[in-house]
Amino acid sequence: MITNSMIKPTLRQLEYQGWEFGLFLHFGLRTFYEGYVDFDKRPMSPSEFNPVQLDCEQWIRTAKEAGMEYAVLTAKHHDGFSNWPSKYSSFTVAQSSWKEGKGDVVKEFVEACRKYGVKPGLYYSPFDGSADFYKQDAKAYDDYFVNQITELLGDYGDIDILWFDGCGSEDHEYDWSRIIGEIRRLQPNILIFNMGDPNFRWVGNEDGIAPIPCWNVTDATEFSILTEQKEALGEHIWLPAECDVQMRANWFYSDSDEHTVKSLNQLMGLYYYSVGRGANLLLNIGPDREGLLPAKDTAQLQAMGEEIRSRFENPIASIEQCSPDKSGWCYEAAKPHLIDHILIQEDLTNGEHVRSFRINVTTEKTQRSITVYEGRNIGHKSIIRIPAIKVRGVQLEITDGEGVPSIRQLAFYHVGETYDSE
């Protein structure tokens, strides 16, 4: 019998889980149409696309400064507008007034990622509102799909992520065997999101919140925001979760929603609910009509990066100061001190083994062992936030597991409330 703990990640999946935090960039022709929504019936003209100050380096430099390790750009959203001069469409940057039709957003984005050491990812909507043969001729659309993917994965060097959004594809049959075969041939190391032959999965909501527990092994993926149906995988496989969420109310830039930019308090909450529950966090900002990240969104992202660093860069003690015991790992303080955060990471190289655990503390005065937290999975990272307590020691007790658990990090912090709620 194969148990979930026997299912192992690939080295590439482990790399992805180590990236943790990424920037989502919704940008395209829709940026220039205020109030345009998914599957909007109003026509759009490529001539309106003209981001005269486009600066992909500003996007990626900001991401890097915030501690993000990867970025995903909408190469093509549901409306079908291609952010590169695709030879297979007449609805692209080549038909725009920007740079006299000679511009290429994908090229500038990938080059910026390489300059700043950020992993480039491309979002590609399988549904295409600009292709009138999408519903009439599945074979012709598969040809179109493969041709465009071949451009994206053949003309820009190594791409780390291909991000497929299932919205609009609920009742469409794609020749996934052919499509995935071409993707894997062109880019053997690419990570595919959620559809076809996925390497990581959607968490199942657009709120940025991973559930408890959030296991790395699953036998189905959530399909899209438009349906509660799941897509069966046929077997249990390693498929870590990613949480995607907006900085403000809309995915694409809007003049009318700056007041919805999330507070630092909320952004940090999302960090705990995603990265702190073992998932990756992909936080979206829509570049504006000049082609820049808006100032308020940028400031909030930078503040979030600073807050993450201030909280977690310098632990009071880490696993080097801990010792194994019969049920877990123990830490003994040289003298009593406050803690309010515990960070745990399981070594997932050989699978996920911890099924439940406890945090016990040795109290300051009576030196009793008291349980202050009970949890389920640890996974890539578990960040536990508790009211401040002065301790003489801490024990991580594994209460249920499959196989032999291996812990690669156990760290203790006293953060305090150091930030303004706004």
C-alpha angles and dihedrals in degrees: 000000000000113000125198091252089063093059110093134198124239117248087251092056090050089052090052092051089051091058089065100168129053143167120243114204119197105189134144144093090323088065088073096051112074113219096011110150136193112293091006111174094214112109120243129202123216087220088077092063106099117137094176095184098039107166114175089173089064089054095049097037088055091049092050093048089052091055097255116151101193141026133203121203126195099244087175126002128193093284089066098235109148117219088206130056096265115191090211099061138050090205101079145101087277089070093049131094091238110114088348090289094304098103128110119194093186091055093049091046095051092046090051091050091053092048093054099035095248119143110246121226130180126212113213122182110216087203112075121192092190096058107086090193094058093102099025103051118026093180093053089048092050087054090051091046092051093045094052093044089050089056093048095046097035104045106044107049124240115002116191101199136030106194115202118194114204096204110123094013097085095116101024125107115217126188091243094171091060095039096048091044090059093045093051091045093052097041113016093179098048120123115225121209121226104314138073102000104354128199094186134015145225113259090227102251139059093228097091092243126131117203128240111278105027105183122192093221120073141154098212141035130218105249108209145324089261096064141034092216118118128215112233115227096200093235142027110276139169106266116155118207130245124201115213120193139158127248087219139010098285131051092217123050117279132181091218107055107057088113088065095062105130120253120241088249092058094042091054089048089055090050090056092046093051116024088024089058096048099266131112120251120223107187117194129220120173112219112230130244092276089057096252135116106256115256097239094048090047092051092051093049091050091048090051092052091050091049093051090051094046091052102042112022096082116039121190088230136352139193092292087070092048131084130204121249132181094282105027140309132323134205124196117194121222086226132357115282141168123265130180102163134050120188120198130181125187118212099243098184092108097031139279111303109164113091098170139355145176135221111218123184131202104229124235101236109027095024092224123154109243128176111236100170140022121195144174119215124014098187120155092341138353117190112194118196117196135167109275114276132175110234141184091201147347132222127200103207118194104213098177132013147151116232120339114328118220120201116201098179136025114166137169129211143178105208104160122192100299104154139072116252090234 
